[in-house]
Amino acid sequence: MPELPEVETTLRGISPYLKDHTITRIDVRQSKLRWPVEAEIQSLAGQKILSLSRRSKYILVETEAGTAIWHLGMSGSLRLVEASEPVAKHDHIDWHMSSGKVLRYHDPRRFGALLWVAPGETSSHLTHLGPEPLTDDFNEDHLFNRSRRKSQAVKTFIMDGKVVVGVGNIYANESLFLAGIRPQTPAGKISKARYRKLSAIIRQVLAAAIEQGGTTLRDFVGGDGKPGYFAQQLYVYGRGGETCKICQTGLKEIRQGQRATVYCPQCQK
């Protein structure tokens, strides 16, 4: 599943080819995505794209007529192709641009979405979200205050989008390892000092992943539209049963919230 760094890399990859260009036509071949594509999305045709931004895992495309919001779901991707490129299976939506390029949305599982928001309104999908992890609003005070009296495991706590956005399963595993915190630890039992270290490491891990994803921006034009997922060195995720790269202790794998969690019983306390 695309996580925050992959969505940020997608945004950076497509932005130069969309901003200040006009959408000349929209083709919706499959409207039944995670949420149905609303007919109002066609009002974007003829509109100049004023800005592109990201909120959590959503990409916002602003025009005077309203804002389109992309979500890549579990298997979606956006890429720029030539208008002459044949449409493949699972290519559900095309935005034809005045530049001559086509922004093409591909999604085999159809768990992604293209949402519509009228001018001056806010999507209900965005109103409940917590702070962005790379901003000053995300810090030890925020985590400490939100965690008090919570028996919820710290891993599921930091993956809660109402607490902080964009800390998906892979980055939660890696951040907790680097912070030396066991993922099963109740969120309310963790000190402010440990949250200071954890919040800083979450920022570092996500920033490094975004930076590495930036090496694949060329793939968004004529390529497959997919950044180099998780190219950075992984200490624990996907390595259950292997040895810890730091202390050589065997890594443990458990299930939390139907997701795999891997940790080192020696390095994480």
Summary of the structure (lengths in Angstrom):
residues: 269
radius of gyration: 20.0
end to end distance: 28.6
largest distance: 59.8
contacts: 856
relative contact order: 0.15
helix: 29%
strand: 24%
